[in-house]
Amino acid sequence: MRQSVSLPANVAAHVRGLAKRRRVSSNRILVELIENGIEAQNRKEKEFFDLAGRFRNTADPDEARRLGDELGHMVFGG
């Protein structure tokens, strides 16, 4: 599928540099970066839902507090 994307100049330069070093097209680098980003997002979502499930199912108040803190960090950063 053909898709047009505008990139900030610094990002485009970084993509061209990666492509040159790896001796592949900028297009190939963009596809790999997007695929890696999608995989990373899917992993983060899975980790979040796994952690949320553990939080919901724990009976230990200390564990619940720790898991709640971890969830907070995942959602709000920090």
C-alpha positions in Angstrom: 0.0 0.0 0.0 1.3 3.4 -0.8 1.2 6.0 2.0 2.5 9.5 2.1 4.1 10.7 5.3 5.7 14.0 6.2 8.6 13.8 8.5 10.4 16.5 10.5 13.8 17.3 8.9 15.8 15.8 11.8 13.8 12.6 11.7 14.2 12.3 7.9 17.9 12.9 8.2 18.2 10.2 10.8 16.2 7.8 8.6 18.5 8.5 5.6 21.6 8.0 7.8 20.3 4.6 9.1 19.5 3.6 5.5 22.9 4.5 4.3 24.7 2.7 7.1 22.6 -0.5 6.5 22.7 -0.1 2.7 18.9 -0.3 2.3 16.3 2.2 1.2 14.8 4.8 3.5 11.5 3.2 2.7 12.7 -0.1 4.1 14.0 1.6 7.3 10.6 3.3 7.8 8.8 0.0 7.4 11.1 -1.6 10.0 10.7 1.3 12.4 7.0 1.2 12.1 6.8 -2.6 12.5 9.1 -2.4 15.6 7.0 0.4 17.0 3.8 -1.6 16.6 5.4 -4.6 18.2 6.6 -2.5 21.1 3.1 -1.0 21.6 1.5 -4.4 21.6 4.0 -5.6 24.2 3.3 -2.5 26.4 -0.4 -3.2 26.2 0.0 -6.8 27.1 2.3 -5.9 30.0 -0.3 -3.4 31.2 -3.2 -5.8 31.0 -1.2 -8.6 32.7 -0.3 -6.2 35.5 -3.9 -4.9 35.8 -5.0 -8.5 36.1 -2.5 -9.2 38.9 -3.6 -6.1 40.6 -7.3 -7.0 40.5 -6.6 -10.6 41.7 -4.2 -10.0 44.6 -5.5 -10.2 48.2 -2.3 -8.9 49.7 -2.6 -5.2 50.5 1.2 -4.6 50.2 1.2 -6.4 46.8 -1.8 -4.4 45.7 -0.1 -1.1 46.7 3.1 -2.1 44.8 1.2 -3.2 41.7 -0.9 0.0 41.9 2.3 2.0 41.9 3.6 0.1 38.9 0.3 0.7 37.0 0.5 4.4 37.9 4.0 4.6 36.5 2.9 2.9 33.3 -0.1 5.2 32.8 1.3 8.5 34.0 5.1 8.0 33.7 7.6 9.0 36.4 
